[in-house]
């Protein structure tokens, strides 16, 4: 008694202090406790599944919400590294201001406000096209004043914001519902296209520039609103959005792949449950000549986190920071 036995386990857990796993981990007897940043765990899980601890990869982790190294909400992250060496953050989605922080996951209108507050002309064009509920205007004021907001590089919240652009503006009972509602019309539009149109580079694409390690969503949203105002069908806009995101992820990942002399690009996180996005990304990376690794035996979303957490705890790679 009187100490921790060497037979007791290493306990790995999500390092966000407000999450129940982190709180539960503190109650367990353990030889060592290892908090692991969740987006690194997504990528680590894929490498653990493939039994490739030394493989140097470019990791793309897109989800809704996760605690970042800098205290912001992460969710649109690019990493470079391996299980044994750890993962260095090499890029990310431009940070939005989420009014209410995690509450924006339940109220997509708040997510939209956090992504468009810098572009009053975009807001005005959108408002002329359709009435926006009071919650949006209240959230926009908070974002403009940087009050009760949290910086967020969340790809999941970007998908939620786009779902609102295309008409889905109600509160949601579970995270990701708005994104699912965005995928469905895109899939319908895709099924109506001829096979020849499925080839990369998926024209026309919206501008979604990758500059100095940052994906800038502002031109993307502005172009989408222009299409919406001009009367382009929402399903076509949704499909063009998916293909634009896939094309830019592929371009950014291919750049990092070659610069960092990686073996593959790894993608994981709940956003990649989206079949339209993943199919487009596979084709785009193939056109760049870059191999893609995706989760196979474990889910790409939170269901795969524990494997990645365990793998980083055992190898020591979880200690790497930006």
FIDO-851103 format. One record per residue (C-alpha): residue number from 1; residue in one letter; chain; x, y, z negated. Coordinates in nm, 2 decimals, always signed. Last residue first. Example, Ala and Ser with C-alpha at 12.3 -4.5 7.8 and 13.67 -1.06 7.14 Angstrom:
! residues 2
rec pos 2&code S&unit A&u +1.37&v -0.11&w -0.71
rec pos 1&code A&unit A&u +1.23&v -0.45&w -0.78
! end
This chain:
! residues 322
rec pos 322&code X&unit A&u +0.32&v +2.34&w +3.13
rec pos 321&code X&unit A&u +0.34&v +2.09&w +2.85
rec pos 320&code X&unit A&u +0.48&v +1.73&w +2.82
rec pos 319&code X&unit A&u +0.40&v +1.55&w +2.50
rec pos 318&code X&unit A&u +0.17&v +1.30&w +2.66
rec pos 317&code X&unit A&u +0.46&v +1.13&w +2.85
rec pos 316&code X&unit A&u +0.57&v +0.94&w +2.54
rec pos 315&code X&unit A&u +0.52&v +0.60&w +2.71
rec pos 314&code X&unit A&u +0.29&v +0.45&w +2.45
rec pos 313&code X&unit A&u +0.08&v +0.77&w +2.39
rec pos 312&code X&unit A&u +0.06&v +0.84&w +2.76
rec pos 311&code X&unit A&u -0.08&v +0.50&w +2.84
rec pos 310&code X&unit A&u -0.32&v +0.51&w +2.55
rec pos 309&code X&unit A&u -0.46&v +0.84&w +2.66
rec pos 308&code X&unit A&u -0.49&v +0.73&w +3.02
rec pos 307&code X&unit A&u -0.68&v +0.41&w +2.92
rec pos 306&code X&unit A&u -0.90&v +0.62&w +2.69
rec pos 305&code X&unit A&u -0.99&v +0.87&w +2.96
rec pos 304&code X&unit A&u -1.14&v +0.63&w +3.22
rec pos 303&code X&unit A&u -1.50&v +0.65&w +3.10
rec pos 302&code X&unit A&u -1.46&v +1.03&w +3.10
rec pos 301&code X&unit A&u -1.49&v +1.04&w +3.48
rec pos 300&code X&unit A&u -1.30&v +0.84&w +3.74
rec pos 299&code X&unit A&u -1.44&v +0.51&w +3.61
rec pos 298&code X&unit A&u -1.20&v +0.22&w +3.55
rec pos 297&code X&unit A&u -1.11&v -0.07&w +3.78
rec pos 296&code X&unit A&u -1.04&v +0.14&w +4.09
rec pos 295&code X&unit A&u -0.94&v +0.49&w +4.01
rec pos 294&code X&unit A&u -0.80&v +0.68&w +4.31
rec pos 293&code X&unit A&u -0.47&v +0.68&w +4.48
rec pos 292&code X&unit A&u -0.42&v +0.87&w +4.80
rec pos 291&code X&unit A&u -0.13&v +0.84&w +5.05
rec pos 290&code X&unit A&u -0.03&v +1.15&w +5.24
rec pos 289&code X&unit A&u -0.01&v +1.16&w +5.62
rec pos 288&code X&unit A&u -0.17&v +1.50&w +5.64
rec pos 287&code X&unit A&u -0.46&v +1.35&w +5.85
rec pos 286&code X&unit A&u -0.49&v +1.08&w +5.58
rec pos 285&code X&unit A&u -0.52&v +1.35&w +5.32
rec pos 284&code X&unit A&u -0.81&v +1.51&w +5.51
rec pos 283&code X&unit A&u -0.99&v +1.18&w +5.56
rec pos 282&code X&unit A&u -0.96&v +1.08&w +5.20
rec pos 281&code X&unit A&u -1.07&v +1.43&w +5.09
rec pos 280&code X&unit A&u -1.38&v +1.42&w +5.31
rec pos 279&code X&unit A&u -1.48&v +1.08&w +5.16
rec pos 278&code X&unit A&u -1.41&v +1.21&w +4.81
rec pos 277&code X&unit A&u -1.62&v +1.52&w +4.85
rec pos 276&code X&unit A&u -1.92&v +1.34&w +5.00
rec pos 275&code X&unit A&u -1.90&v +1.06&w +4.74
rec pos 274&code X&unit A&u -1.90&v +1.30&w +4.44
rec pos 273&code X&unit A&u -1.76&v +1.09&w +4.15
rec pos 272&code X&unit A&u -1.46&v +1.30&w +4.22
rec pos 271&code X&unit A&u -1.60&v +1.58&w +4.01
rec pos 270&code X&unit A&u -1.59&v +1.36&w +3.70
rec pos 269&code X&unit A&u -1.21&v +1.34&w +3.69
rec pos 268&code X&unit A&u -0.95&v +1.16&w +3.90
rec pos 267&code X&unit A&u -0.73&v +1.22&w +4.20
rec pos 266&code X&unit A&u -0.38&v +1.08&w +4.25
rec pos 265&code X&unit A&u -0.16&v +1.20&w +4.54
rec pos 264&code X&unit A&u +0.12&v +0.96&w +4.63
rec pos 263&code X&unit A&u +0.49&v +0.89&w +4.61
rec pos 262&code X&unit A&u +0.61&v +1.24&w +4.53
rec pos 261&code X&unit A&u +0.91&v +1.43&w +4.67
rec pos 260&code X&unit A&u +0.81&v +1.74&w +4.48
rec pos 259&code X&unit A&u +0.80&v +1.97&w +4.78
rec pos 258&code X&unit A&u +0.64&v +1.71&w +5.00
rec pos 257&code X&unit A&u +0.36&v +1.61&w +4.76
rec pos 256&code X&unit A&u +0.32&v +1.97&w +4.65
rec pos 255&code X&unit A&u +0.24&v +2.09&w +5.00
rec pos 254&code X&unit A&u +0.02&v +1.78&w +5.06
rec pos 253&code X&unit A&u -0.17&v +1.85&w +4.74
rec pos 252&code X&unit A&u -0.24&v +2.21&w +4.84
rec pos 251&code X&unit A&u -0.35&v +2.11&w +5.19
rec pos 250&code X&unit A&u -0.56&v +1.82&w +5.07
rec pos 249&code X&unit A&u -0.73&v +2.03&w +4.80
rec pos 248&code X&unit A&u -0.80&v +2.29&w +5.07
rec pos 247&code X&unit A&u -0.96&v +2.04&w +5.30
rec pos 246&code X&unit A&u -1.17&v +1.88&w +5.03
rec pos 245&code X&unit A&u -1.30&v +2.22&w +4.90
rec pos 244&code X&unit A&u -1.39&v +2.33&w +5.25
rec pos 243&code X&unit A&u -1.55&v +1.99&w +5.33
rec pos 242&code X&unit A&u -1.77&v +2.01&w +5.02
rec pos 241&code X&unit A&u -1.87&v +2.38&w +5.09
rec pos 240&code X&unit A&u -1.95&v +2.30&w +5.46
rec pos 239&code X&unit A&u -2.18&v +2.02&w +5.34
rec pos 238&code X&unit A&u -2.36&v +2.25&w +5.10
rec pos 237&code X&unit A&u -2.39&v +2.53&w +5.36
rec pos 236&code X&unit A&u -2.54&v +2.28&w +5.60
rec pos 235&code X&unit A&u -2.79&v +2.16&w +5.34
rec pos 234&code X&unit A&u -2.88&v +2.52&w +5.26
rec pos 233&code X&unit A&u -2.98&v +2.60&w +5.62
rec pos 232&code X&unit A&u -2.81&v +2.91&w +5.76
rec pos 231&code X&unit A&u -3.04&v +3.21&w +5.73
rec pos 230&code X&unit A&u -2.79&v +3.50&w +5.77
rec pos 229&code X&unit A&u -2.82&v +3.57&w +5.39
rec pos 228&code X&unit A&u -2.71&v +3.21&w +5.31
rec pos 227&code X&unit A&u -2.42&v +3.23&w +5.55
rec pos 226&code X&unit A&u -2.30&v +3.56&w +5.41
rec pos 225&code X&unit A&u -2.34&v +3.41&w +5.06
rec pos 224&code X&unit A&u -2.12&v +3.12&w +5.16
rec pos 223&code X&unit A&u -1.85&v +3.35&w +5.29
rec pos 222&code X&unit A&u -1.84&v +3.54&w +4.97
rec pos 221&code X&unit A&u -1.83&v +3.23&w +4.76
rec pos 220&code X&unit A&u -1.53&v +3.09&w +4.96
rec pos 219&code X&unit A&u -1.35&v +3.43&w +4.97
rec pos 218&code X&unit A&u -1.37&v +3.44&w +4.58
rec pos 217&code X&unit A&u -1.27&v +3.08&w +4.51
rec pos 216&code X&unit A&u -0.90&v +3.14&w +4.50
rec pos 215&code X&unit A&u -0.70&v +2.82&w +4.44
rec pos 214&code X&unit A&u -0.38&v +2.90&w +4.26
rec pos 213&code X&unit A&u -0.03&v +2.76&w +4.28
rec pos 212&code X&unit A&u +0.13&v +3.06&w +4.45
rec pos 211&code X&unit A&u -0.16&v +3.09&w +4.70
rec pos 210&code X&unit A&u -0.42&v +2.83&w +4.80
rec pos 209&code X&unit A&u -0.69&v +3.00&w +4.99
rec pos 208&code X&unit A&u -1.06&v +2.88&w +5.01
rec pos 207&code X&unit A&u -1.19&v +3.02&w +5.34
rec pos 206&code X&unit A&u -1.51&v +2.84&w +5.44
rec pos 205&code X&unit A&u -1.47&v +2.56&w +5.69
rec pos 204&code X&unit A&u -1.63&v +2.53&w +6.04
rec pos 203&code X&unit A&u -1.49&v +2.29&w +6.12
rec pos 202&code X&unit A&u -1.41&v +1.96&w +5.95
rec pos 201&code X&unit A&u -1.04&v +1.95&w +6.00
rec pos 200&code X&unit A&u -1.06&v +1.65&w +6.00
rec pos 199&code X&unit A&u -1.30&v +1.41&w +6.19
rec pos 198&code X&unit A&u -1.66&v +1.36&w +6.09
rec pos 197&code X&unit A&u -1.79&v +1.56&w +6.38
rec pos 196&code X&unit A&u -1.72&v +1.27&w +6.62
rec pos 195&code X&unit A&u -1.96&v +1.05&w +6.42
rec pos 194&code X&unit A&u -2.26&v +1.27&w +6.51
rec pos 193&code X&unit A&u -2.41&v +1.47&w +6.22
rec pos 192&code X&unit A&u -2.74&v +1.40&w +6.05
rec pos 191&code X&unit A&u -2.59&v +1.18&w +5.79
rec pos 190&code X&unit A&u -2.36&v +1.47&w +5.69
rec pos 189&code X&unit A&u -2.66&v +1.70&w +5.64
rec pos 188&code X&unit A&u -2.83&v +1.45&w +5.42
rec pos 187&code X&unit A&u -2.51&v +1.40&w +5.22
rec pos 186&code X&unit A&u -2.47&v +1.77&w +5.17
rec pos 185&code X&unit A&u -2.83&v +1.79&w +5.06
rec pos 184&code X&unit A&u -2.76&v +1.53&w +4.79
rec pos 183&code X&unit A&u -2.43&v +1.66&w +4.67
rec pos 182&code X&unit A&u -2.57&v +1.99&w +4.54
rec pos 181&code X&unit A&u -2.83&v +1.83&w +4.32
rec pos 180&code X&unit A&u -2.55&v +1.61&w +4.18
rec pos 179&code X&unit A&u -2.35&v +1.92&w +4.10
rec pos 178&code X&unit A&u -2.65&v +2.07&w +3.92
rec pos 177&code X&unit A&u -2.69&v +1.75&w +3.71
rec pos 176&code X&unit A&u -2.32&v +1.75&w +3.61
rec pos 175&code X&unit A&u -2.36&v +1.81&w +3.24
rec pos 174&code X&unit A&u -2.69&v +1.68&w +3.11
rec pos 173&code X&unit A&u -3.03&v +1.84&w +3.03
rec pos 172&code X&unit A&u -3.01&v +2.12&w +3.28
rec pos 171&code X&unit A&u -3.14&v +2.47&w +3.27
rec pos 170&code X&unit A&u -3.28&v +2.59&w +3.60
rec pos 169&code X&unit A&u -3.10&v +2.77&w +3.88
rec pos 168&code X&unit A&u -3.09&v +2.52&w +4.17
rec pos 167&code X&unit A&u -3.15&v +2.75&w +4.47
rec pos 166&code X&unit A&u -2.84&v +2.73&w +4.70
rec pos 165&code X&unit A&u -2.64&v +2.99&w +4.51
rec pos 164&code X&unit A&u -2.73&v +2.81&w +4.19
rec pos 163&code X&unit A&u -2.57&v +2.49&w +4.33
rec pos 162&code X&unit A&u -2.27&v +2.69&w +4.42
rec pos 161&code X&unit A&u -2.23&v +2.80&w +4.05
rec pos 160&code X&unit A&u -2.26&v +2.44&w +3.93
rec pos 159&code X&unit A&u -1.99&v +2.33&w +4.18
rec pos 158&code X&unit A&u -1.77&v +2.61&w +4.04
rec pos 157&code X&unit A&u -1.86&v +2.49&w +3.68
rec pos 156&code X&unit A&u -1.73&v +2.14&w +3.77
rec pos 155&code X&unit A&u -1.41&v +2.29&w +3.92
rec pos 154&code X&unit A&u -1.33&v +2.44&w +3.58
rec pos 153&code X&unit A&u -1.05&v +2.69&w +3.57
rec pos 152&code X&unit A&u -1.21&v +2.87&w +3.27
rec pos 151&code X&unit A&u -1.15&v +3.18&w +3.07
rec pos 150&code X&unit A&u -1.40&v +3.20&w +2.78
rec pos 149&code X&unit A&u -1.67&v +3.47&w +2.75
rec pos 148&code X&unit A&u -1.85&v +3.63&w +2.46
rec pos 147&code X&unit A&u -1.77&v +3.97&w +2.60
rec pos 146&code X&unit A&u -1.55&v +4.02&w +2.90
rec pos 145&code X&unit A&u -1.74&v +4.34&w +2.99
rec pos 144&code X&unit A&u -1.82&v +4.22&w +3.34
rec pos 143&code X&unit A&u -1.87&v +3.86&w +3.22
rec pos 142&code X&unit A&u -2.11&v +3.97&w +2.94
rec pos 141&code X&unit A&u -2.30&v +4.19&w +3.19
rec pos 140&code X&unit A&u -2.32&v +3.90&w +3.44
rec pos 139&code X&unit A&u -2.46&v +3.67&w +3.17
rec pos 138&code X&unit A&u -2.75&v +3.91&w +3.11
rec pos 137&code X&unit A&u -2.81&v +3.94&w +3.48
rec pos 136&code X&unit A&u -2.81&v +3.56&w +3.53
rec pos 135&code X&unit A&u -3.04&v +3.50&w +3.23
rec pos 134&code X&unit A&u -3.29&v +3.75&w +3.38
rec pos 133&code X&unit A&u -3.35&v +3.52&w +3.68
rec pos 132&code X&unit A&u -3.22&v +3.59&w +4.03
rec pos 131&code X&unit A&u -3.46&v +3.68&w +4.30
rec pos 130&code X&unit A&u -3.35&v +3.58&w +4.65
rec pos 129&code X&unit A&u -3.18&v +3.72&w +4.96
rec pos 128&code X&unit A&u -3.14&v +4.08&w +4.84
rec pos 127&code X&unit A&u -2.99&v +3.95&w +4.51
rec pos 126&code X&unit A&u -2.73&v +3.75&w +4.71
rec pos 125&code X&unit A&u -2.62&v +4.06&w +4.90
rec pos 124&code X&unit A&u -2.60&v +4.26&w +4.58
rec pos 123&code X&unit A&u -2.40&v +3.99&w +4.39
rec pos 122&code X&unit A&u -2.16&v +3.96&w +4.68
rec pos 121&code X&unit A&u -2.11&v +4.33&w +4.68
rec pos 120&code X&unit A&u -2.05&v +4.33&w +4.31
rec pos 119&code X&unit A&u -1.76&v +4.09&w +4.35
rec pos 118&code X&unit A&u -1.56&v +4.05&w +4.02
rec pos 117&code X&unit A&u -1.86&v +3.92&w +3.83
rec pos 116&code X&unit A&u -1.90&v +3.64&w +4.09
rec pos 115&code X&unit A&u -1.75&v +3.33&w +3.91
rec pos 114&code X&unit A&u -1.87&v +3.40&w +3.56
rec pos 113&code X&unit A&u -2.22&v +3.50&w +3.67
rec pos 112&code X&unit A&u -2.25&v +3.17&w +3.86
rec pos 111&code X&unit A&u -2.15&v +2.97&w +3.55
rec pos 110&code X&unit A&u -2.41&v +3.16&w +3.35
rec pos 109&code X&unit A&u -2.68&v +3.06&w +3.60
rec pos 108&code X&unit A&u -2.56&v +2.70&w +3.57
rec pos 107&code X&unit A&u -2.71&v +2.69&w +3.21
rec pos 106&code X&unit A&u -2.62&v +2.36&w +3.04
rec pos 105&code X&unit A&u -2.25&v +2.36&w +3.14
rec pos 104&code X&unit A&u -2.25&v +2.74&w +3.08
rec pos 103&code X&unit A&u -2.30&v +2.66&w +2.72
rec pos 102&code X&unit A&u -1.93&v +2.55&w +2.71
rec pos 101&code X&unit A&u -1.82&v +2.91&w +2.71
rec pos 100&code X&unit A&u -2.11&v +3.15&w +2.64
rec pos 99&code X&unit A&u -2.03&v +3.36&w +2.94
rec pos 98&code X&unit A&u -1.77&v +3.18&w +3.15
rec pos 97&code X&unit A&u -1.50&v +3.41&w +3.28
rec pos 96&code X&unit A&u -1.35&v +3.25&w +3.59
rec pos 95&code X&unit A&u -0.99&v +3.13&w +3.62
rec pos 94&code X&unit A&u -0.85&v +3.06&w +3.97
rec pos 93&code X&unit A&u -0.84&v +2.69&w +4.02
rec pos 92&code X&unit A&u -0.51&v +2.53&w +3.92
rec pos 91&code X&unit A&u -0.15&v +2.47&w +4.00
rec pos 90&code X&unit A&u +0.17&v +2.28&w +3.90
rec pos 89&code X&unit A&u +0.09&v +2.17&w +3.55
rec pos 88&code X&unit A&u +0.37&v +1.94&w +3.45
rec pos 87&code X&unit A&u +0.29&v +1.57&w +3.38
rec pos 86&code X&unit A&u +0.49&v +1.34&w +3.16
rec pos 85&code X&unit A&u +0.82&v +1.17&w +3.24
rec pos 84&code X&unit A&u +0.71&v +0.82&w +3.16
rec pos 83&code X&unit A&u +0.36&v +0.84&w +3.30
rec pos 82&code X&unit A&u +0.48&v +1.04&w +3.60
rec pos 81&code X&unit A&u +0.51&v +1.40&w +3.72
rec pos 80&code X&unit A&u +0.33&v +1.67&w +3.91
rec pos 79&code X&unit A&u +0.00&v +1.82&w +3.81
rec pos 78&code X&unit A&u -0.29&v +2.01&w +3.98
rec pos 77&code X&unit A&u -0.59&v +2.12&w +3.77
rec pos 76&code X&unit A&u -0.95&v +2.23&w +3.83
rec pos 75&code X&unit A&u -1.11&v +2.15&w +3.49
rec pos 74&code X&unit A&u -0.95&v +2.36&w +3.22
rec pos 73&code X&unit A&u -1.12&v +2.57&w +2.95
rec pos 72&code X&unit A&u -0.87&v +2.82&w +2.82
rec pos 71&code X&unit A&u -0.65&v +2.78&w +2.51
rec pos 70&code X&unit A&u -0.33&v +2.79&w +2.70
rec pos 69&code X&unit A&u -0.26&v +2.42&w +2.70
rec pos 68&code X&unit A&u -0.61&v +2.35&w +2.82
rec pos 67&code X&unit A&u -0.91&v +2.20&w +2.64
rec pos 66&code X&unit A&u -1.14&v +2.03&w +2.88
rec pos 65&code X&unit A&u -1.47&v +2.10&w +3.06
rec pos 64&code X&unit A&u -1.63&v +2.02&w +3.39
rec pos 63&code X&unit A&u -1.40&v +1.79&w +3.60
rec pos 62&code X&unit A&u -1.13&v +1.81&w +3.86
rec pos 61&code X&unit A&u -0.79&v +1.64&w +3.79
rec pos 60&code X&unit A&u -0.55&v +1.64&w +4.09
rec pos 59&code X&unit A&u -0.23&v +1.46&w +4.02
rec pos 58&code X&unit A&u +0.08&v +1.48&w +4.25
rec pos 57&code X&unit A&u +0.28&v +1.17&w +4.18
rec pos 56&code X&unit A&u +0.61&v +1.03&w +4.06
rec pos 55&code X&unit A&u +0.57&v +0.66&w +4.00
rec pos 54&code X&unit A&u +0.76&v +0.54&w +3.69
rec pos 53&code X&unit A&u +0.46&v +0.41&w +3.50
rec pos 52&code X&unit A&u +0.31&v +0.22&w +3.80
rec pos 51&code X&unit A&u +0.10&v -0.06&w +3.65
rec pos 50&code X&unit A&u -0.18&v +0.04&w +3.90
rec pos 49&code X&unit A&u -0.43&v +0.08&w +3.62
rec pos 48&code X&unit A&u -0.17&v +0.27&w +3.41
rec pos 47&code X&unit A&u -0.11&v +0.50&w +3.71
rec pos 46&code X&unit A&u -0.49&v +0.57&w +3.74
rec pos 45&code X&unit A&u -0.52&v +0.63&w +3.37
rec pos 44&code X&unit A&u -0.23&v +0.87&w +3.36
rec pos 43&code X&unit A&u -0.41&v +1.10&w +3.61
rec pos 42&code X&unit A&u -0.73&v +1.12&w +3.39
rec pos 41&code X&unit A&u -0.51&v +1.15&w +3.07
rec pos 40&code X&unit A&u -0.33&v +1.45&w +3.21
rec pos 39&code X&unit A&u -0.67&v +1.62&w +3.24
rec pos 38&code X&unit A&u -0.76&v +1.52&w +2.88
rec pos 37&code X&unit A&u -0.46&v +1.67&w +2.70
rec pos 36&code X&unit A&u -0.35&v +1.39&w +2.46
rec pos 35&code X&unit A&u -0.33&v +1.40&w +2.08
rec pos 34&code X&unit A&u -0.10&v +1.13&w +1.95
rec pos 33&code X&unit A&u -0.14&v +0.99&w +1.60
rec pos 32&code X&unit A&u +0.14&v +0.76&w +1.47
rec pos 31&code X&unit A&u +0.15&v +0.46&w +1.25
rec pos 30&code X&unit A&u -0.22&v +0.49&w +1.20
rec pos 29&code X&unit A&u -0.49&v +0.45&w +0.94
rec pos 28&code X&unit A&u -0.80&v +0.61&w +1.09
rec pos 27&code X&unit A&u -0.98&v +0.91&w +0.95
rec pos 26&code X&unit A&u -0.79&v +1.16&w +1.17
rec pos 25&code X&unit A&u -0.89&v +0.98&w +1.48
rec pos 24&code X&unit A&u -1.26&v +1.04&w +1.40
rec pos 23&code X&unit A&u -1.21&v +1.42&w +1.42
rec pos 22&code X&unit A&u -1.03&v +1.39&w +1.75
rec pos 21&code X&unit A&u -1.28&v +1.15&w +1.89
rec pos 20&code X&unit A&u -1.56&v +1.38&w +1.77
rec pos 19&code X&unit A&u -1.45&v +1.67&w +1.98
rec pos 18&code X&unit A&u -1.40&v +2.01&w +1.80
rec pos 17&code X&unit A&u -1.02&v +1.97&w +1.77
rec pos 16&code X&unit A&u -0.97&v +1.92&w +2.15
rec pos 15&code X&unit A&u -0.67&v +1.68&w +2.15
rec pos 14&code X&unit A&u -0.84&v +1.39&w +2.31
rec pos 13&code X&unit A&u -0.72&v +1.08&w +2.13
rec pos 12&code X&unit A&u -0.44&v +0.83&w +2.09
rec pos 11&code X&unit A&u -0.39&v +0.62&w +1.78
rec pos 10&code X&unit A&u -0.08&v +0.42&w +1.74
rec pos 9&code X&unit A&u -0.18&v +0.11&w +1.55
rec pos 8&code X&unit A&u -0.10&v -0.03&w +1.21
rec pos 7&code X&unit A&u +0.15&v -0.31&w +1.20
rec pos 6&code X&unit A&u +0.43&v -0.08&w +1.09
rec pos 5&code X&unit A&u +0.23&v -0.02&w +0.78
rec pos 4&code X&unit A&u +0.15&v +0.33&w +0.67
rec pos 3&code X&unit A&u +0.22&v +0.41&w +0.31
rec pos 2&code X&unit A&u +0.13&v +0.35&w -0.06
rec pos 1&code X&unit A&u +0.00&v +0.00&w +0.00
! end
